[in-house]
Amino acid sequence: MNRKEVIALSILVFILLIINILNYTQWNSNKKGYALMIEEEMRQISINIAGAEQFEMLPGIGPALAQRIVEYREENGAFKKIEDIKKVKGVGEKLFEKIKPYIKL
């Protein structure tokens, strides 16, 4: 190989290396985004299905409040929207905002 061929081959290898790095970076960022989406879904509980034990896992909810939420649901039927949980004594706006990311219907 002459000098020009070596330089051309080196440039080609360098370009291919850069392309692979860019593809890996894009693939890895998509993978992380997907993992975060799955984690978000997994950590949400359904307020219409959850038992007291599951409600206790939420921030700011102890055994007594967890039981009140379950009893309220049993007496009044399923929650129509997640904001309805604020109708339970002890669940105010501040607590609702704290648990909102962790609950779904």
N, C-alpha and C positions, 0 to 999 in steps of 0.2 A: 504494500500500500504506500502510496505517496503521501506527502504532507497534506495536500488538499483533501484527499479522501479521509484521512484521519480526523481532520477538523470537521468535515461534513458529518462523519459518523458520530463524533463527540456531540455536536449540536443536536443531531437527531435523538441520541440517547438522553440528553438533557431535556429536550422538549417532551419526550415520552414520560420521563420522570416527573416533570411538573404536571402534566395531564393526570397522571395517576395520583399524585398528592391532592390535586383539586377534587378529583372524583371521590377519593377516600374522605376528605373533609366534608363534602356535601352529603355523602352516604351516612357518615357518623352523626352529623347534626340532625338529619331526618330520623335516625334511629333513636336519638335522645328525645326528640320531640314526641315520637310515638310512645316511648316508655313513660314519659310524663303524663301523656293523655291516658294511658292505661292505669297508671297509679292514681290519677284523679278519680277515674271511674270506680276503682276498687275501694277507695277509702270513703265513698259516699254510702250512707245508709238510707233505706226507704223508711220515711216516717210513718207510712201506712202498714209496714210489715214488722219493723224492728221491735224487739222485746226490750224490757227494762235494762238488761245487761248491755245491749248494744248502745242504748242512749247514754249509759254511764261512761262509755268510752269517749263521748264527745266532750270538748273542753267546757268546763263550767257547769256540768250536769252531774249531780250526785245521785245516790240511790233514791232519795225521797222524790226529787223532781222527775227522775226517770220513771218512777212508778206512777206519778201524777199524769205524765204524758200518755202512758199506756192506758190508764183508766179513762182519761178524757176521750181518747180515740174509741175505746170500747163503748162508752156511753153516748157519744155524739156521732159515731160513724167515721169513715175515712176522711182525712184531710183533703180538701179540694185543691189547695195550693200550699206551698211550703210556708207562706206567711201565716197561715191559719194556726201554726204551732204557737204563735204569740197569744192565742186565746187561753192557753194553759197558764194557770196561776204560777208565777215564778219565771216565766219566759217573757222578758221584756225586749225592747228594741236592741239594747246593748248585747244581751246574750244571743239574741237571734242573729245579729251581724257576726258574732264570733263563731256560731255553729253553721251558718248558711253555706259555707263551702263544702261542708261534710254531709249535707242532707239533700234528699231528693224525694219525689212522691213515690 
